[in-house]
Every structure is written in C-alpha cells, then in structure tokens.
C-alpha cells in the first residue's frame, strides 16, 4: 500500500533587516550633508544599519 506524503510543517517567516542597512546609509548621507562630513555620515549610518539588521536577525533565531 502506498503511504501518502506527509506535509511539512510551515517554516517560520524570516525577518529581513536589509532595509535598515539601506535606510542607515541614506540617513547617514543626509546627516553628513547637514554637518559637512558626508563620508563619516555614511559610515556611521551604515554601522547603525548593520547593527539593527543583526539584532533583527539574532532576535529571529
């Protein structure tokens, strides 16, 4: 007798944090333009975006 295939349980949804990296860079550019330090603004915004994305990834694990 052929057994029916078992359905897999639904996997948990993955939370994406890439938007925070992009928003961090854009926010850093804007803050850098306002202060006259665009490079520092981009680097700080990128760092903040990466930290937030990692926190979201870590929380979802």
PDBQT receptor file of N, H, CA, C and O in Angstrom, charges set to zero:
ATOM      1  N   UNK A   1       0.839  -1.168   0.000  1.00  0.00    +0.000 N 
ATOM      2  CA  UNK A   1       0.000   0.000   0.000  1.00  0.00    +0.000 C 
ATOM      3  C   UNK A   1       0.892   1.243   0.000  1.00  0.00    +0.000 C 
ATOM      4  O   UNK A   1       1.913   1.278   0.687  1.00  0.00    +0.000 OA
ATOM      5  N   UNK A   2       0.518   2.222  -0.744  1.00  0.00    +0.000 N 
ATOM      6  H   UNK A   2      -0.311   2.193  -1.302  1.00  0.00    +0.000 HD
ATOM      7  CA  UNK A   2       1.312   3.449  -0.854  1.00  0.00    +0.000 C 
ATOM      8  C   UNK A   2       0.867   4.423   0.235  1.00  0.00    +0.000 C 
ATOM      9  O   UNK A   2      -0.317   4.722   0.390  1.00  0.00    +0.000 OA
ATOM     10  N   UNK A   3       1.853   4.904   0.979  1.00  0.00    +0.000 N 
ATOM     11  H   UNK A   3       2.815   4.662   0.853  1.00  0.00    +0.000 HD
ATOM     12  CA  UNK A   3       1.551   5.879   2.038  1.00  0.00    +0.000 C 
ATOM     13  C   UNK A   3       1.493   7.282   1.443  1.00  0.00    +0.000 C 
ATOM     14  O   UNK A   3       2.313   7.620   0.589  1.00  0.00    +0.000 OA
ATOM     15  N   UNK A   4       0.554   8.093   1.873  1.00  0.00    +0.000 N 
ATOM     16  H   UNK A   4      -0.112   7.819   2.567  1.00  0.00    +0.000 HD
ATOM     17  CA  UNK A   4       0.507   9.472   1.366  1.00  0.00    +0.000 C 
ATOM     18  C   UNK A   4       1.703  10.268   1.898  1.00  0.00    +0.000 C 
ATOM     19  O   UNK A   4       2.199  10.021   2.998  1.00  0.00    +0.000 OA
ATOM     20  N   UNK A   5       2.143  11.217   1.092  1.00  0.00    +0.000 N 
ATOM     21  H   UNK A   5       1.740  11.417   0.199  1.00  0.00    +0.000 HD
ATOM     22  CA  UNK A   5       3.272  12.056   1.514  1.00  0.00    +0.000 C 
ATOM     23  C   UNK A   5       2.846  12.930   2.682  1.00  0.00    +0.000 C 
ATOM     24  O   UNK A   5       1.746  13.482   2.709  1.00  0.00    +0.000 OA
ATOM     25  N   UNK A   6       3.742  13.038   3.634  1.00  0.00    +0.000 N 
ATOM     26  H   UNK A   6       4.636  12.590   3.612  1.00  0.00    +0.000 HD
ATOM     27  CA  UNK A   6       3.460  13.898   4.782  1.00  0.00    +0.000 C 
ATOM     28  C   UNK A   6       3.794  15.335   4.422  1.00  0.00    +0.000 C 
ATOM     29  O   UNK A   6       4.823  15.616   3.807  1.00  0.00    +0.000 OA
ATOM     30  N   UNK A   7       2.926  16.217   4.807  1.00  0.00    +0.000 N 
ATOM     31  H   UNK A   7       2.091  15.989   5.306  1.00  0.00    +0.000 HD
ATOM     32  CA  UNK A   7       3.185  17.625   4.549  1.00  0.00    +0.000 C 
ATOM     33  C   UNK A   7       4.142  18.160   5.597  1.00  0.00    +0.000 C 
ATOM     34  O   UNK A   7       4.067  17.816   6.777  1.00  0.00    +0.000 OA
ATOM     35  N   UNK A   8       5.032  19.000   5.137  1.00  0.00    +0.000 N 
ATOM     36  H   UNK A   8       5.093  19.279   4.178  1.00  0.00    +0.000 HD
ATOM     37  CA  UNK A   8       5.983  19.622   6.057  1.00  0.00    +0.000 C 
ATOM     38  C   UNK A   8       5.274  20.699   6.860  1.00  0.00    +0.000 C 
ATOM     39  O   UNK A   8       4.391  21.384   6.344  1.00  0.00    +0.000 OA
ATOM     40  N   UNK A   9       5.656  20.849   8.114  1.00  0.00    +0.000 N 
ATOM     41  H   UNK A   9       6.374  20.293   8.534  1.00  0.00    +0.000 HD
ATOM     42  CA  UNK A   9       5.068  21.945   8.886  1.00  0.00    +0.000 C 
ATOM     43  C   UNK A   9       5.552  23.280   8.324  1.00  0.00    +0.000 C 
ATOM     44  O   UNK A   9       6.673  23.371   7.825  1.00  0.00    +0.000 OA
ATOM     45  N   UNK A  10       4.727  24.299   8.399  1.00  0.00    +0.000 N 
ATOM     46  H   UNK A  10       3.816  24.226   8.804  1.00  0.00    +0.000 HD
ATOM     47  CA  UNK A  10       5.148  25.595   7.849  1.00  0.00    +0.000 C 
ATOM     48  C   UNK A  10       6.370  26.125   8.599  1.00  0.00    +0.000 C 
ATOM     49  O   UNK A  10       6.441  26.077   9.827  1.00  0.00    +0.000 OA
ATOM     50  N   UNK A  11       7.319  26.627   7.827  1.00  0.00    +0.000 N 
ATOM     51  H   UNK A  11       7.262  26.666   6.830  1.00  0.00    +0.000 HD
ATOM     52  CA  UNK A  11       8.513  27.191   8.433  1.00  0.00    +0.000 C 
ATOM     53  C   UNK A  11       8.222  28.610   8.893  1.00  0.00    +0.000 C 
ATOM     54  O   UNK A  11       7.372  29.306   8.338  1.00  0.00    +0.000 OA
ATOM     55  N   UNK A  12       8.952  29.018   9.922  1.00  0.00    +0.000 N 
ATOM     56  H   UNK A  12       9.643  28.452  10.374  1.00  0.00    +0.000 HD
ATOM     57  CA  UNK A  12       8.747  30.373  10.420  1.00  0.00    +0.000 C 
ATOM     58  C   UNK A  12       9.228  31.378   9.377  1.00  0.00    +0.000 C 
ATOM     59  O   UNK A  12      10.174  31.121   8.633  1.00  0.00    +0.000 OA
ATOM     60  N   UNK A  13       8.569  32.504   9.342  1.00  0.00    +0.000 N 
ATOM     61  H   UNK A  13       7.801  32.713   9.946  1.00  0.00    +0.000 HD
ATOM     62  CA  UNK A  13       8.955  33.523   8.374  1.00  0.00    +0.000 C 
ATOM     63  C   UNK A  13      10.272  34.170   8.802  1.00  0.00    +0.000 C 
ATOM     64  O   UNK A  13      10.558  34.321   9.989  1.00  0.00    +0.000 OA
ATOM     65  N   UNK A  14      11.037  34.534   7.827  1.00  0.00    +0.000 N 
ATOM     66  H   UNK A  14      10.805  34.411   6.862  1.00  0.00    +0.000 HD
ATOM     67  CA  UNK A  14      12.333  35.155   8.074  1.00  0.00    +0.000 C 
ATOM     68  C   UNK A  14      12.144  36.667   8.027  1.00  0.00    +0.000 C 
ATOM     69  O   UNK A  14      11.529  37.198   7.102  1.00  0.00    +0.000 OA
ATOM     70  N   UNK A  15      12.670  37.342   9.016  1.00  0.00    +0.000 N 
ATOM     71  H   UNK A  15      13.170  36.911   9.768  1.00  0.00    +0.000 HD
ATOM     72  CA  UNK A  15      12.584  38.799   9.048  1.00  0.00    +0.000 C 
ATOM     73  C   UNK A  15      13.783  39.380   8.317  1.00  0.00    +0.000 C 
ATOM     74  O   UNK A  15      14.925  39.011   8.593  1.00  0.00    +0.000 OA
ATOM     75  N   UNK A  16      13.525  40.277   7.398  1.00  0.00    +0.000 N 
ATOM     76  H   UNK A  16      12.598  40.577   7.175  1.00  0.00    +0.000 HD
ATOM     77  CA  UNK A  16      14.604  40.877   6.620  1.00  0.00    +0.000 C 
ATOM     78  C   UNK A  16      15.036  42.188   7.265  1.00  0.00    +0.000 C 
ATOM     79  O   UNK A  16      14.205  43.016   7.637  1.00  0.00    +0.000 OA
ATOM     80  N   UNK A  17      16.322  42.358   7.390  1.00  0.00    +0.000 N 
ATOM     81  H   UNK A  17      16.997  41.685   7.089  1.00  0.00    +0.000 HD
ATOM     82  CA  UNK A  17      16.853  43.566   8.002  1.00  0.00    +0.000 C 
ATOM     83  C   UNK A  17      17.588  44.455   7.030  1.00  0.00    +0.000 C 
ATOM     84  O   UNK A  17      18.130  45.488   7.422  1.00  0.00    +0.000 OA
ATOM     85  N   UNK A  18      17.618  44.067   5.755  1.00  0.00    +0.000 N 
ATOM     86  H   UNK A  18      17.178  43.228   5.436  1.00  0.00    +0.000 HD
ATOM     87  CA  UNK A  18      18.353  44.839   4.758  1.00  0.00    +0.000 C 
ATOM     88  C   UNK A  18      17.844  46.253   4.587  1.00  0.00    +0.000 C 
ATOM     89  O   UNK A  18      18.612  47.153   4.246  1.00  0.00    +0.000 OA
ATOM     90  N   UNK A  19      16.564  46.460   4.817  1.00  0.00    +0.000 N 
ATOM     91  H   UNK A  19      15.940  45.729   5.094  1.00  0.00    +0.000 HD
ATOM     92  CA  UNK A  19      16.008  47.806   4.688  1.00  0.00    +0.000 C 
ATOM     93  C   UNK A  19      16.661  48.759   5.678  1.00  0.00    +0.000 C 
ATOM     94  O   UNK A  19      16.821  49.945   5.386  1.00  0.00    +0.000 OA
ATOM     95  N   UNK A  20      17.037  48.254   6.839  1.00  0.00    +0.000 N 
ATOM     96  H   UNK A  20      16.907  47.291   7.076  1.00  0.00    +0.000 HD
ATOM     97  CA  UNK A  20      17.659  49.119   7.839  1.00  0.00    +0.000 C 
ATOM     98  C   UNK A  20      19.075  49.508   7.432  1.00  0.00    +0.000 C 
ATOM     99  O   UNK A  20      19.543  50.596   7.769  1.00  0.00    +0.000 OA
ATOM    100  N   UNK A  21      19.752  48.632   6.716  1.00  0.00    +0.000 N 
ATOM    101  H   UNK A  21      19.372  47.748   6.443  1.00  0.00    +0.000 HD
ATOM    102  CA  UNK A  21      21.078  48.987   6.196  1.00  0.00    +0.000 C 
ATOM    103  C   UNK A  21      20.933  50.106   5.170  1.00  0.00    +0.000 C 
ATOM    104  O   UNK A  21      21.679  51.085   5.197  1.00  0.00    +0.000 OA
ATOM    105  N   UNK A  22      19.973  49.956   4.273  1.00  0.00    +0.000 N 
ATOM    106  H   UNK A  22      19.367  49.161   4.251  1.00  0.00    +0.000 HD
ATOM    107  CA  UNK A  22      19.756  50.979   3.246  1.00  0.00    +0.000 C 
ATOM    108  C   UNK A  22      19.321  52.306   3.867  1.00  0.00    +0.000 C 
ATOM    109  O   UNK A  22      19.816  53.368   3.488  1.00  0.00    +0.000 OA
ATOM    110  N   UNK A  23      18.394  52.238   4.821  1.00  0.00    +0.000 N 
ATOM    111  H   UNK A  23      17.992  51.376   5.128  1.00  0.00    +0.000 HD
ATOM    112  CA  UNK A  23      17.942  53.470   5.477  1.00  0.00    +0.000 C 
ATOM    113  C   UNK A  23      19.062  54.118   6.283  1.00  0.00    +0.000 C 
ATOM    114  O   UNK A  23      19.146  55.343   6.367  1.00  0.00    +0.000 OA
ATOM    115  N   UNK A  24      19.920  53.292   6.875  1.00  0.00    +0.000 N 
ATOM    116  H   UNK A  24      19.851  52.297   6.807  1.00  0.00    +0.000 HD
ATOM    117  CA  UNK A  24      21.057  53.837   7.615  1.00  0.00    +0.000 C 
ATOM    118  C   UNK A  24      21.998  54.609   6.713  1.00  0.00    +0.000 C 
ATOM    119  O   UNK A  24      22.472  55.685   7.077  1.00  0.00    +0.000 OA
ATOM    120  N   UNK A  25      22.268  54.064   5.538  1.00  0.00    +0.000 N 
ATOM    121  H   UNK A  25      21.883  53.189   5.243  1.00  0.00    +0.000 HD
ATOM    122  CA  UNK A  25      23.146  54.749   4.590  1.00  0.00    +0.000 C 
ATOM    123  C   UNK A  25      22.506  56.051   4.111  1.00  0.00    +0.000 C 
ATOM    124  O   UNK A  25      23.165  57.089   4.055  1.00  0.00    +0.000 OA
ATOM    125  N   UNK A  26      21.224  55.991   3.769  1.00  0.00    +0.000 N 
ATOM    126  H   UNK A  26      20.688  55.147   3.815  1.00  0.00    +0.000 HD
ATOM    127  CA  UNK A  26      20.539  57.205   3.293  1.00  0.00    +0.000 C 
ATOM    128  C   UNK A  26      20.474  58.256   4.401  1.00  0.00    +0.000 C 
ATOM    129  O   UNK A  26      20.725  59.438   4.163  1.00  0.00    +0.000 OA
ATOM    130  N   UNK A  27      20.138  57.817   5.606  1.00  0.00    +0.000 N 
ATOM    131  H   UNK A  27      19.935  56.858   5.800  1.00  0.00    +0.000 HD
ATOM    132  CA  UNK A  27      20.115  58.753   6.735  1.00  0.00    +0.000 C 
ATOM    133  C   UNK A  27      21.496  59.317   7.018  1.00  0.00    +0.000 C 
ATOM    134  O   UNK A  27      21.632  60.487   7.373  1.00  0.00    +0.000 OA
ATOM    135  N   UNK A  28      22.523  58.486   6.861  1.00  0.00    +0.000 N 
ATOM    136  H   UNK A  28      22.412  57.535   6.572  1.00  0.00    +0.000 HD
ATOM    137  CA  UNK A  28      23.891  58.952   7.052  1.00  0.00    +0.000 C 
ATOM    138  C   UNK A  28      24.294  59.983   6.016  1.00  0.00    +0.000 C 
ATOM    139  O   UNK A  28      24.989  60.950   6.329  1.00  0.00    +0.000 OA
ATOM    140  N   UNK A  29      23.860  59.779   4.790  1.00  0.00    +0.000 N 
ATOM    141  H   UNK A  29      23.295  58.994   4.536  1.00  0.00    +0.000 HD
ATOM    142  CA  UNK A  29      24.153  60.769   3.743  1.00  0.00    +0.000 C 
ATOM    143  C   UNK A  29      23.503  62.100   4.081  1.00  0.00    +0.000 C 
ATOM    144  O   UNK A  29      24.127  63.156   3.974  1.00  0.00    +0.000 OA
ATOM    145  N   UNK A  30      22.246  62.039   4.489  1.00  0.00    +0.000 N 
ATOM    146  H   UNK A  30      21.738  61.181   4.576  1.00  0.00    +0.000 HD
ATOM    147  CA  UNK A  30      21.540  63.280   4.821  1.00  0.00    +0.000 C 
ATOM    148  C   UNK A  30      22.167  63.979   6.030  1.00  0.00    +0.000 C 
ATOM    149  O   UNK A  30      22.343  65.197   6.031  1.00  0.00    +0.000 OA
ATOM    150  N   UNK A  31      22.498  63.206   7.044  1.00  0.00    +0.000 N 
ATOM    151  H   UNK A  31      22.355  62.217   7.043  1.00  0.00    +0.000 HD
ATOM    152  CA  UNK A  31      23.139  63.797   8.219  1.00  0.00    +0.000 C 
ATOM    153  C   UNK A  31      24.524  64.324   7.866  1.00  0.00    +0.000 C 
ATOM    154  O   UNK A  31      24.938  65.372   8.362  1.00  0.00    +0.000 OA
ATOM    155  N   UNK A  32      25.238  63.599   7.011  1.00  0.00    +0.000 N 
ATOM    156  H   UNK A  32      24.902  62.748   6.608  1.00  0.00    +0.000 HD
ATOM    157  CA  UNK A  32      26.563  64.047   6.587  1.00  0.00    +0.000 C 
ATOM    158  C   UNK A  32      26.506  65.324   5.772  1.00  0.00    +0.000 C 
ATOM    159  O   UNK A  32      27.368  66.190   5.915  1.00  0.00    +0.000 OA
ATOM    160  N   UNK A  33      25.508  65.450   4.924  1.00  0.00    +0.000 N 
ATOM    161  H   UNK A  33      24.807  64.747   4.808  1.00  0.00    +0.000 HD
ATOM    162  CA  UNK A  33      25.345  66.690   4.167  1.00  0.00    +0.000 C 
ATOM    163  C   UNK A  33      25.038  67.861   5.084  1.00  0.00    +0.000 C 
ATOM    164  O   UNK A  33      25.506  68.976   4.855  1.00  0.00    +0.000 OA
ATOM    165  N   UNK A  34      24.257  67.609   6.114  1.00  0.00    +0.000 N 
ATOM    166  H   UNK A  34      23.877  66.703   6.300  1.00  0.00    +0.000 HD
ATOM    167  CA  UNK A  34      23.892  68.679   7.050  1.00  0.00    +0.000 C 
ATOM    168  C   UNK A  34      25.087  69.134   7.887  1.00  0.00    +0.000 C 
ATOM    169  O   UNK A  34      25.174  70.301   8.269  1.00  0.00    +0.000 OA
ATOM    170  N   UNK A  35      26.009  68.207   8.170  1.00  0.00    +0.000 N 
ATOM    171  H   UNK A  35      25.938  67.259   7.859  1.00  0.00    +0.000 HD
ATOM    172  CA  UNK A  35      27.155  68.552   9.016  1.00  0.00    +0.000 C 
ATOM    173  C   UNK A  35      28.420  68.806   8.222  1.00  0.00    +0.000 C 
ATOM    174  O   UNK A  35      29.417  69.255   8.786  1.00  0.00    +0.000 OA
ATOM    175  N   UNK A  36      28.405  68.530   6.927  1.00  0.00    +0.000 N 
ATOM    176  H   UNK A  36      27.595  68.165   6.468  1.00  0.00    +0.000 HD
ATOM    177  CA  UNK A  36      29.589  68.731   6.103  1.00  0.00    +0.000 C 
ATOM    178  C   UNK A  36      30.563  67.565   6.143  1.00  0.00    +0.000 C 
ATOM    179  O   UNK A  36      31.687  67.690   5.656  1.00  0.00    +0.000 OA
ATOM    180  N   UNK A  37      30.167  66.456   6.702  1.00  0.00    +0.000 N 
ATOM    181  H   UNK A  37      29.255  66.354   7.098  1.00  0.00    +0.000 HD
ATOM    182  CA  UNK A  37      31.010  65.247   6.786  1.00  0.00    +0.000 C 
ATOM    183  C   UNK A  37      30.251  64.070   6.189  1.00  0.00    +0.000 C 
ATOM    184  O   UNK A  37      29.763  63.202   6.913  1.00  0.00    +0.000 OA
ATOM    185  N   UNK A  38      30.156  64.050   4.865  1.00  0.00    +0.000 N 
ATOM    186  H   UNK A  38      30.552  64.756   4.277  1.00  0.00    +0.000 HD
ATOM    187  CA  UNK A  38      29.350  63.037   4.196  1.00  0.00    +0.000 C 
ATOM    188  C   UNK A  38      29.927  61.632   4.420  1.00  0.00    +0.000 C 
ATOM    189  O   UNK A  38      29.177  60.695   4.691  1.00  0.00    +0.000 OA
ATOM    190  N   UNK A  39      31.240  61.481   4.309  1.00  0.00    +0.000 N 
ATOM    191  H   UNK A  39      31.849  62.243   4.089  1.00  0.00    +0.000 HD
ATOM    192  CA  UNK A  39      31.850  60.165   4.465  1.00  0.00    +0.000 C 
ATOM    193  C   UNK A  39      31.598  59.604   5.855  1.00  0.00    +0.000 C 
ATOM    194  O   UNK A  39      31.231  58.438   6.000  1.00  0.00    +0.000 OA
ATOM    195  N   UNK A  40      31.790  60.421   6.867  1.00  0.00    +0.000 N 
ATOM    196  H   UNK A  40      32.088  61.369   6.750  1.00  0.00    +0.000 HD
ATOM    197  CA  UNK A  40      31.544  59.967   8.237  1.00  0.00    +0.000 C 
ATOM    198  C   UNK A  40      30.065  59.643   8.436  1.00  0.00    +0.000 C 
ATOM    199  O   UNK A  40      29.729  58.672   9.115  1.00  0.00    +0.000 OA
ATOM    200  N   UNK A  41      29.196  60.436   7.860  1.00  0.00    +0.000 N 
ATOM    201  H   UNK A  41      29.469  61.225   7.308  1.00  0.00    +0.000 HD
ATOM    202  CA  UNK A  41      27.767  60.173   7.963  1.00  0.00    +0.000 C 
ATOM    203  C   UNK A  41      27.382  58.841   7.346  1.00  0.00    +0.000 C 
ATOM    204  O   UNK A  41      26.589  58.092   7.917  1.00  0.00    +0.000 OA
ATOM    205  N   UNK A  42      27.945  58.543   6.179  1.00  0.00    +0.000 N 
ATOM    206  H   UNK A  42      28.589  59.152   5.715  1.00  0.00    +0.000 HD
ATOM    207  CA  UNK A  42      27.659  57.272   5.510  1.00  0.00    +0.000 C 
ATOM    208  C   UNK A  42      28.177  56.108   6.348  1.00  0.00    +0.000 C 
ATOM    209  O   UNK A  42      27.476  55.112   6.531  1.00  0.00    +0.000 OA
ATOM    210  N   UNK A  43      29.399  56.230   6.856  1.00  0.00    +0.000 N 
ATOM    211  H   UNK A  43      29.968  57.039   6.707  1.00  0.00    +0.000 HD
ATOM    212  CA  UNK A  43      29.976  55.141   7.642  1.00  0.00    +0.000 C 
ATOM    213  C   UNK A  43      29.212  54.909   8.948  1.00  0.00    +0.000 C 
ATOM    214  O   UNK A  43      28.976  53.767   9.340  1.00  0.00    +0.000 OA
ATOM    215  N   UNK A  44      28.832  55.986   9.608  1.00  0.00    +0.000 N 
ATOM    216  H   UNK A  44      29.024  56.914   9.289  1.00  0.00    +0.000 HD
ATOM    217  CA  UNK A  44      28.065  55.844  10.857  1.00  0.00    +0.000 C 
ATOM    218  C   UNK A  44      26.679  55.281  10.557  1.00  0.00    +0.000 C 
ATOM    219  O   UNK A  44      26.208  54.398  11.275  1.00  0.00    +0.000 OA
ATOM    220  N   UNK A  45      26.018  55.774   9.513  1.00  0.00    +0.000 N 
ATOM    221  H   UNK A  45      26.401  56.491   8.930  1.00  0.00    +0.000 HD
ATOM    222  CA  UNK A  45      24.709  55.257   9.134  1.00  0.00    +0.000 C 
ATOM    223  C   UNK A  45      24.764  53.797   8.736  1.00  0.00    +0.000 C 
ATOM    224  O   UNK A  45      23.873  53.021   9.079  1.00  0.00    +0.000 OA
ATOM    225  N   UNK A  46      25.816  53.417   8.008  1.00  0.00    +0.000 N 
ATOM    226  H   UNK A  46      26.540  54.048   7.730  1.00  0.00    +0.000 HD
ATOM    227  CA  UNK A  46      25.995  52.020   7.619  1.00  0.00    +0.000 C 
ATOM    228  C   UNK A  46      26.191  51.140   8.846  1.00  0.00    +0.000 C 
ATOM    229  O   UNK A  46      25.617  50.055   8.938  1.00  0.00    +0.000 OA
ATOM    230  N   UNK A  47      26.991  51.605   9.774  1.00  0.00    +0.000 N 
ATOM    231  H   UNK A  47      27.457  52.486   9.700  1.00  0.00    +0.000 HD
ATOM    232  CA  UNK A  47      27.234  50.845  11.003  1.00  0.00    +0.000 C 
ATOM    233  C   UNK A  47      25.952  50.654  11.798  1.00  0.00    +0.000 C 
ATOM    234  O   UNK A  47      25.663  49.552  12.264  1.00  0.00    +0.000 OA
ATOM    235  N   UNK A  48      25.191  51.716  11.953  1.00  0.00    +0.000 N 
ATOM    236  H   UNK A  48      25.426  52.612  11.574  1.00  0.00    +0.000 HD
ATOM    237  CA  UNK A  48      23.929  51.626  12.694  1.00  0.00    +0.000 C 
ATOM    238  C   UNK A  48      22.965  50.679  11.978  1.00  0.00    +0.000 C 
ATOM    239  O   UNK A  48      22.305  49.866  12.626  1.00  0.00    +0.000 OA
ATOM    240  N   UNK A  49      22.875  50.775  10.649  1.00  0.00    +0.000 N 
ATOM    241  H   UNK A  49      23.411  51.436  10.123  1.00  0.00    +0.000 HD
ATOM    242  CA  UNK A  49      22.002  49.892   9.887  1.00  0.00    +0.000 C 
ATOM    243  C   UNK A  49      22.397  48.432  10.024  1.00  0.00    +0.000 C 
ATOM    244  O   UNK A  49      21.533  47.563  10.148  1.00  0.00    +0.000 OA
ATOM    245  N   UNK A  50      23.696  48.154  10.004  1.00  0.00    +0.000 N 
ATOM    246  H   UNK A  50      24.397  48.860   9.903  1.00  0.00    +0.000 HD
ATOM    247  CA  UNK A  50      24.163  46.773  10.154  1.00  0.00    +0.000 C 
ATOM    248  C   UNK A  50      23.852  46.250  11.547  1.00  0.00    +0.000 C 
ATOM    249  O   UNK A  50      23.439  45.101  11.704  1.00  0.00    +0.000 OA
ATOM    250  N   UNK A  51      24.048  47.081  12.548  1.00  0.00    +0.000 N 
ATOM    251  H   UNK A  51      24.383  48.015  12.421  1.00  0.00    +0.000 HD
ATOM    252  CA  UNK A  51      23.755  46.655  13.928  1.00  0.00    +0.000 C 
ATOM    253  C   UNK A  51      22.268  46.333  14.082  1.00  0.00    +0.000 C 
ATOM    254  O   UNK A  51      21.913  45.315  14.676  1.00  0.00    +0.000 OA
ATOM    255  N   UNK A  52      21.408  47.186  13.556  1.00  0.00    +0.000 N 
ATOM    256  H   UNK A  52      21.697  48.013  13.074  1.00  0.00    +0.000 HD
ATOM    257  CA  UNK A  52      19.962  46.931  13.652  1.00  0.00    +0.000 C 
ATOM    258  C   UNK A  52      19.589  45.662  12.891  1.00  0.00    +0.000 C 
ATOM    259  O   UNK A  52      18.795  44.859  13.381  1.00  0.00    +0.000 OA
ATOM    260  N   UNK A  53      20.156  45.474  11.694  1.00  0.00    +0.000 N 
ATOM    261  H   UNK A  53      20.801  46.126  11.296  1.00  0.00    +0.000 HD
ATOM    262  CA  UNK A  53      19.863  44.268  10.909  1.00  0.00    +0.000 C 
ATOM    263  C   UNK A  53      20.334  43.017  11.647  1.00  0.00    +0.000 C 
ATOM    264  O   UNK A  53      19.640  41.999  11.637  1.00  0.00    +0.000 OA
ATOM    265  N   UNK A  54      21.494  43.077  12.281  1.00  0.00    +0.000 N 
ATOM    266  H   UNK A  54      22.057  43.904  12.289  1.00  0.00    +0.000 HD
ATOM    267  CA  UNK A  54      21.982  41.928  13.048  1.00  0.00    +0.000 C 
ATOM    268  C   UNK A  54      21.110  41.650  14.266  1.00  0.00    +0.000 C 
ATOM    269  O   UNK A  54      20.878  40.491  14.612  1.00  0.00    +0.000 OA
ATOM    270  N   UNK A  55      20.629  42.698  14.914  1.00  0.00    +0.000 N 
ATOM    271  H   UNK A  55      20.817  43.639  14.634  1.00  0.00    +0.000 HD
ATOM    272  CA  UNK A  55      19.732  42.498  16.060  1.00  0.00    +0.000 C 
ATOM    273  C   UNK A  55      18.427  41.842  15.631  1.00  0.00    +0.000 C 
ATOM    274  O   UNK A  55      17.907  40.981  16.339  1.00  0.00    +0.000 OA
ATOM    275  N   UNK A  56      17.900  42.235  14.492  1.00  0.00    +0.000 N 
ATOM    276  H   UNK A  56      18.323  42.935  13.917  1.00  0.00    +0.000 HD
ATOM    277  CA  UNK A  56      16.667  41.629  13.979  1.00  0.00    +0.000 C 
ATOM    278  C   UNK A  56      16.925  40.163  13.620  1.00  0.00    +0.000 C 
ATOM    279  O   UNK A  56      16.112  39.290  13.925  1.00  0.00    +0.000 OA
ATOM    280  N   UNK A  57      18.057  39.902  12.975  1.00  0.00    +0.000 N 
ATOM    281  H   UNK A  57      18.718  40.611  12.728  1.00  0.00    +0.000 HD
ATOM    282  CA  UNK A  57      18.407  38.527  12.628  1.00  0.00    +0.000 C 
ATOM    283  C   UNK A  57      18.582  37.678  13.891  1.00  0.00    +0.000 C 
ATOM    284  O   UNK A  57      18.097  36.548  13.954  1.00  0.00    +0.000 OA
ATOM    285  N   UNK A  58      19.264  38.214  14.876  1.00  0.00    +0.000 N 
ATOM    286  H   UNK A  58      19.658  39.131  14.825  1.00  0.00    +0.000 HD
ATOM    287  CA  UNK A  58      19.518  37.484  16.114  1.00  0.00    +0.000 C 
ATOM    288  C   UNK A  58      18.214  37.209  16.864  1.00  0.00    +0.000 C 
ATOM    289  O   UNK A  58      18.029  36.125  17.418  1.00  0.00    +0.000 OA
ATOM    290  N   UNK A  59      17.320  38.184  16.879  1.00  0.00    +0.000 N 
ATOM    291  H   UNK A  59      17.471  39.064  16.429  1.00  0.00    +0.000 HD
ATOM    292  CA  UNK A  59      16.031  38.015  17.561  1.00  0.00    +0.000 C 
ATOM    293  C   UNK A  59      15.179  36.944  16.865  1.00  0.00    +0.000 C 
ATOM    294  O   UNK A  59      14.417  36.237  17.525  1.00  0.00    +0.000 OA
ATOM    295  N   UNK A  60      15.302  36.822  15.544  1.00  0.00    +0.000 N 
ATOM    296  H   UNK A  60      15.920  37.397  15.008  1.00  0.00    +0.000 HD
ATOM    297  CA  UNK A  60      14.512  35.851  14.810  1.00  0.00    +0.000 C 
ATOM    298  C   UNK A  60      15.015  34.422  14.902  1.00  0.00    +0.000 C 
ATOM    299  O   UNK A  60      14.326  33.492  14.483  1.00  0.00    +0.000 OA
ATOM    300  N   UNK A  61      16.198  34.239  15.442  1.00  0.00    +0.000 N 
ATOM    301  H   UNK A  61      16.758  34.994  15.782  1.00  0.00    +0.000 HD
ATOM    302  CA  UNK A  61      16.751  32.887  15.531  1.00  0.00    +0.000 C 
ATOM    303  C   UNK A  61      16.172  32.112  16.650  1.00  0.00    +0.000 C 
ATOM    304  O   UNK A  61      16.539  30.954  16.853  1.00  0.00    +0.000 OA
TER     305      UNK A  61
